[in-house]
Amino acid sequence: MHQHLQNFLQQRTDANLYRRRLCHETKQQPELMIDGEKYLSFCSNDYLGLAVHPKLIKAWQEGAETYGVGSGASHLVTGHTQAHHALEEELAAFMRRERALLFSTGYMANVGVLSALLSRHDAVFTDKLNHASLIDGALLSRAKVQRFPHNDMERLAYLLANTSARHKLIVVDGVFSMDGDLADLPAIVKLAHQHNAWVMVDDAHGFGAVGKTGRGTLEHFNLSVQDVQILMGTLGKAAGVSGAFVAGDEVLIEALIQSARSYIYTTALPPALAHTLRESVHILDNEPQHREQLNDLIAYFKQQAQQYDIELMPSDTAIQPIVIGDAGRALALSQRLKAEHQLIVTAIRPPTVPDNTARLRITLCSLHTKENIDYLMKALIKVLN
């Protein structure tokens, strides 16, 4: 086994697919200190800069004073506190759904939902660019997995029309994490109505950042709980902290409490964290300036890229990838940006993205400035040419 693992690691290195962690010494913000040097980061999913918001820091301290630092048990034993319960109620109200259920991570939420609701008599229809957690959840459910090319509604319609499954569930990302574009939810919902299917949206990268009031891709498309029955959102991106939730009607949430193994058999989130997230929801609802700043920066970034003939993918979100193709070249460009320009821009390579689509994944945060973007653009021009 040891030799096998050594061979595996060498193969990853030879293919330019080996991944290394960066260890920084500062708060989560655009300017990071790594090995004693300052770098400007364009990699964080902290889209609204809430990870360092003073109100959240204060709420975390208050939560620790009130509840301590650990929950001590799973939700169904003694781990479910008033902080967790209030957060679930406030998330449900914010998302305009009957109920919400907390999970420790988005991965656990997706795996828990799909494995709880589906079985071998059912079918799950997934976009080929869906997040790994949705792919794994679909496989663990034992349902028949039907994959369709990215946003290919003609193929999805064909698959739906030719299944004999007992229950049908269409599962998509709201915002695709490596491309930054949106699922064609209006067309998906229309097909779901026609074929008596349910729809689940993983809105990890839309929650808090997309939509007029930050309620995500469903708000962007003006869709209701009758259109999308299952909504998953994460709390470690635009919300700035950690965790995830699933929102839907009373029956859905109660069924998940009874059967989602990744909810039942894990320690509840620290109550101080839940207390902090209540403040996050309040900020999302009452401080639109963070989202407005982000949208201004997205527009400015795209304008500058067009001016300098830097080809972007079709995204209007904070995720702005530049496709390079070859994994080795993408890695080399990322390393040059770090070494020559003190910029952290991650090279995303297979298997996270399909072969020959390695990319520089740039993500914007409301704490960035236009001057930061100008500096990034000048550096990109130098390394890309």
C-alpha positions in Angstrom: 0.0 0.0 0.0 2.8 2.4 0.9 4.5 1.9 -2.5 1.1 2.3 -4.2 0.6 5.6 -2.5 4.1 6.8 -3.4 3.5 5.9 -7.1 0.2 7.8 -6.9 1.8 10.9 -5.6 4.6 10.7 -8.2 2.0 10.3 -11.0 0.2 13.4 -9.8 3.4 15.4 -9.7 4.5 14.3 -13.2 1.1 15.3 -14.6 1.2 18.7 -13.0 -1.8 17.8 -10.8 -0.2 17.7 -7.4 -1.8 20.1 -5.0 -0.1 22.1 -2.2 -1.6 24.0 0.7 -0.8 27.6 1.4 -0.6 28.4 5.1 -1.2 32.1 5.8 -0.9 33.9 9.1 -3.6 36.6 8.9 -7.3 37.1 8.9 -9.2 36.0 5.8 -9.0 39.1 3.6 -7.5 40.1 0.2 -4.1 40.8 1.7 -2.5 37.7 3.2 0.8 37.2 5.0 2.5 33.9 3.8 6.0 33.0 5.1 6.5 36.6 6.2 5.6 38.1 2.8 2.5 40.0 1.8 0.4 38.7 -1.0 -2.8 39.9 -2.7 -5.3 37.0 -3.0 -8.0 36.5 -5.6 -9.0 33.1 -4.5 -11.4 33.4 -1.5 -15.0 32.5 -1.6 -15.7 35.1 1.1 -17.5 37.2 -1.5 -18.9 39.9 0.8 -15.9 40.1 3.1 -18.0 39.0 6.1 -15.2 36.7 7.5 -13.7 39.8 9.1 -16.8 41.9 9.7 -16.6 43.4 13.2 -20.2 42.5 14.0 -19.5 38.8 13.3 -16.3 38.9 15.4 -18.3 40.4 18.3 -21.1 37.8 17.8 -18.6 34.9 17.9 -17.3 36.2 21.2 -20.8 36.6 22.6 -21.7 33.2 21.5 -18.7 31.6 23.1 -19.5 33.4 26.4 -23.1 32.2 26.3 -22.8 28.6 24.9 -19.1 27.7 25.3 -17.2 26.4 22.3 -18.6 23.0 21.5 -22.0 21.5 21.1 -21.1 18.2 22.8 -23.4 15.9 20.8 -25.5 15.5 17.6 -28.6 17.5 17.1 -30.9 14.6 18.0 -29.1 14.0 21.3 -28.2 17.1 23.3 -26.4 19.2 20.6 -29.3 21.3 19.4 -29.3 24.6 21.2 -31.4 27.7 21.0 -28.7 29.3 18.8 -29.1 26.5 16.2 -32.9 26.6 16.4 -33.1 30.4 16.0 -30.6 30.3 13.1 -32.7 27.7 11.3 -35.9 29.8 11.7 -34.1 32.9 10.5 -32.6 31.2 7.5 -36.1 29.8 6.6 -37.6 33.3 6.9 -34.7 34.9 4.8 -35.2 32.3 2.1 -39.0 32.5 2.3 -39.5 28.8 3.0 -41.3 27.0 5.7 -38.2 25.4 7.3 -34.5 25.1 7.1 -32.1 22.5 8.5 -28.5 23.1 9.5 -25.7 20.8 8.3 -22.0 21.0 9.2 -20.8 21.4 5.6 -22.3 21.8 2.1 -20.8 18.4 1.2 -22.6 16.7 4.1 -25.8 18.5 3.2 -25.7 17.3 -0.4 -24.7 13.7 0.4 -27.3 13.6 3.2 -30.2 14.9 1.1 -29.6 12.7 -1.9 -28.9 9.5 0.0 -32.0 10.1 2.3 -34.5 10.9 -0.5 -33.5 8.5 -3.3 -33.1 4.7 -3.6 -32.5 2.2 -6.4 -36.0 2.6 -7.8 -35.4 6.3 -8.4 -33.4 8.4 -10.9 -31.3 11.5 -10.4 -30.5 13.8 -13.3 -27.3 15.8 -12.8 -25.4 18.4 -14.8 -22.0 17.1 -15.8 -20.4 20.2 -14.2 -22.1 19.7 -10.8 -20.0 20.0 -7.7 -18.3 16.8 -6.5 -20.6 16.6 -3.4 -23.6 16.3 -5.7 -21.9 13.6 -7.8 -21.0 11.7 -4.7 -24.4 12.1 -3.1 -26.1 10.8 -6.3 -23.8 7.7 -6.3 -24.4 7.0 -2.7 -28.2 7.2 -3.1 -28.1 4.1 -5.3 -30.5 5.8 -7.7 -29.9 5.6 -11.4 -27.6 8.5 -12.2 -28.4 10.2 -15.5 -25.9 12.9 -16.4 -26.5 15.5 -19.1 -24.0 17.9 -20.7 -23.7 21.3 -19.1 -27.0 23.2 -19.4 -28.1 21.0 -22.3 -31.9 21.1 -21.9 -32.6 19.0 -25.0 -30.6 16.1 -23.5 -32.3 16.5 -20.1 -35.7 16.5 -21.7 -34.8 13.2 -23.5 -33.6 11.6 -20.3 -36.7 12.6 -18.4 -39.0 11.4 -21.2 -37.3 8.0 -21.3 -37.1 7.0 -17.6 -39.4 4.6 -15.8 -38.1 5.6 -12.4 -40.5 5.9 -9.5 -39.2 9.3 -8.4 -37.3 11.8 -10.5 -35.0 14.5 -9.1 -33.1 17.0 -11.1 -30.0 18.3 -9.3 -27.9 21.3 -10.4 -25.6 24.0 -9.0 -27.2 27.4 -9.0 -23.8 29.0 -9.8 -21.3 26.6 -11.2 -18.2 26.9 -9.0 -15.5 26.5 -11.6 -17.2 28.4 -14.5 -19.2 31.1 -12.6 -22.2 30.8 -14.9 -25.8 30.0 -13.8 -27.9 26.9 -14.3 -30.7 27.4 -16.8 -33.2 27.1 -13.9 -36.3 28.4 -15.8 -35.9 25.7 -18.4 -35.2 23.1 -15.8 -38.2 24.0 -13.8 -40.4 23.8 -16.9 -39.2 20.3 -17.7 -39.6 19.2 -14.1 -43.3 20.3 -14.2 -43.8 18.5 -17.5 -42.3 15.2 -16.3 -43.5 15.3 -12.6 -39.9 15.7 -11.3 -38.5 17.5 -8.3 -35.7 20.0 -8.5 -32.8 20.5 -6.1 -30.4 23.5 -6.4 -27.1 23.7 -4.7 -26.8 27.5 -4.3 -23.5 27.5 -2.5 -22.0 30.3 -4.6 -25.3 32.1 -5.1 -26.6 32.4 -1.6 -25.9 36.0 -0.3 -24.2 37.1 -3.4 -26.7 36.7 -6.3 -30.1 38.2 -6.6 -31.4 41.7 -5.9 -31.5 41.1 -2.2 -28.9 38.3 -2.0 -31.4 35.4 -1.9 -29.5 33.6 -4.6 -30.2 32.2 -8.1 -33.9 31.4 -7.3 -34.5 35.1 -6.6 -32.5 36.0 -9.7 -35.0 33.9 -11.8 -38.0 34.6 -9.6 -38.6 31.0 -8.7 -40.6 29.6 -5.8 -40.7 26.6 -3.5 -43.2 25.1 -5.9 -40.6 25.4 -8.7 -37.5 24.3 -6.7 -38.5 22.0 -3.8 -35.0 21.6 -2.3 -32.6 24.4 -1.8 -29.1 24.0 -0.4 -27.0 26.9 0.6 -23.6 27.1 2.3 -22.6 29.5 5.1 -18.8 29.6 4.5 -18.9 31.7 1.4 -21.0 34.9 1.2 -22.1 34.4 4.8 -18.5 34.5 5.9 -18.4 31.7 8.5 -19.0 27.9 8.0 -21.8 25.4 7.7 -24.7 24.8 5.4 -28.5 24.5 5.3 -31.3 22.9 3.4 -34.5 24.8 3.0 -37.9 23.6 1.9 -41.3 22.7 3.2 -42.2 21.2 6.5 -42.5 17.6 5.2 -39.1 17.7 3.5 -37.2 19.0 6.5 -38.9 16.7 8.9 -38.1 13.7 6.6 -34.4 14.8 6.5 -34.2 15.1 10.3 -35.4 11.5 10.5 -33.3 10.0 7.7 -30.3 12.1 6.6 -27.3 10.1 8.0 -24.9 13.0 7.6 -27.2 15.1 9.8 -28.1 12.4 12.4 -24.7 10.9 13.0 -22.4 13.9 13.4 -21.8 16.5 16.2 -23.7 19.7 15.8 -21.9 22.8 14.7 -20.5 24.8 17.7 -23.4 26.9 19.0 -21.2 30.0 19.1 -20.8 29.5 15.3 -24.6 29.3 14.9 -25.0 32.4 17.0 -22.5 34.2 14.7 -24.3 33.1 11.6 -27.5 34.7 12.9 -25.6 38.0 12.6 -24.5 37.0 9.1 -28.1 36.5 8.0 -29.0 39.9 9.5 -26.2 41.6 7.6 -27.2 39.9 4.4 -30.7 41.2 4.9 -29.8 44.7 6.0 -26.5 45.7 4.6 -26.8 45.6 0.8 -23.7 47.8 0.3 -21.5 44.7 0.5 -23.3 43.1 -2.4 -23.5 46.4 -4.4 -19.7 46.8 -4.0 -19.1 43.3 -5.2 -21.3 43.8 -8.3 -19.5 47.1 -9.1 -16.1 45.2 -8.9 -17.4 42.4 -11.1 -18.5 44.9 -13.8 -15.1 46.7 -13.5 -13.1 43.5 -13.8 -15.0 42.4 -16.9 -14.6 45.9 -18.4 -10.9 45.9 -17.8 -10.5 42.3 -19.1 -12.2 43.3 -22.3 -10.1 46.4 -22.7 -6.9 44.3 -22.4 -8.2 41.4 -24.6 -8.1 38.9 -21.7 -10.7 36.2 -22.6 -13.0 35.3 -19.8 -15.7 32.7 -19.5 -19.4 33.9 -19.7 -19.9 34.7 -16.0 -21.6 37.7 -14.3 -20.7 36.4 -10.8 -17.7 36.8 -8.5 -16.2 33.7 -10.2 -14.2 34.8 -13.2 -12.1 32.0 -14.7 -9.5 32.3 -17.4 -9.2 29.0 -19.3 -5.6 28.0 -20.0 -6.1 24.4 -21.2 -2.9 22.7 -20.3 -2.5 21.9 -16.6 1.2 22.5 -16.6 0.9 25.9 -18.2 -1.9 26.9 -15.8 0.3 25.8 -12.8 3.3 27.7 -14.2 1.2 30.9 -14.6 -0.1 30.6 -11.1 3.4 30.2 -9.8 4.7 33.2 -11.8 1.9 35.4 -10.5 2.9 34.4 -6.9 6.7 34.7 -7.4 6.9 37.8 -9.6 3.8 39.8 -8.6 2.9 38.6 -5.0 -0.6 37.5 -6.3 -2.4 34.4 -5.2 -4.5 33.0 -8.1 -5.1 29.3 -7.9 -4.6 27.0 -10.9 -7.6 24.7 -11.1 -6.7 21.4 -12.8 -8.3 18.0 -13.5 -10.1 16.2 -11.9 -11.7 19.3 -10.5 -12.4 20.5 -14.1 -12.5 18.4 -17.3 -9.3 17.5 -19.1 -7.7 20.2 -21.2 -9.7 23.0 -19.4 -7.3 23.9 -16.6 -7.7 27.5 -15.6 -6.8 30.4 -13.4 -9.9 30.8 -11.2 -10.2 34.4 -10.1 -12.7 35.2 -7.4 -13.6 38.7 -6.4 -14.5 40.0 -2.9 -16.2 43.2 -1.9 -13.0 44.1 0.1 -11.0 44.3 -3.1 -10.5 47.7 -4.7 -10.4 48.8 -8.3 -6.7 49.5 -7.7 -6.3 45.8 -6.7 -8.0 44.8 -10.0 -5.8 47.2 -12.0 -2.7 45.6 -10.5 -4.0 42.1 -11.2 -4.7 43.0 -14.9 -1.2 44.3 -15.4 0.3 41.2 -14.0 -2.0 38.9 -16.1 -1.0 40.8 -19.2 2.7 40.1 -18.4 2.4 36.4 -17.7 -0.1 35.6 -20.4 1.8 37.2 -23.2 
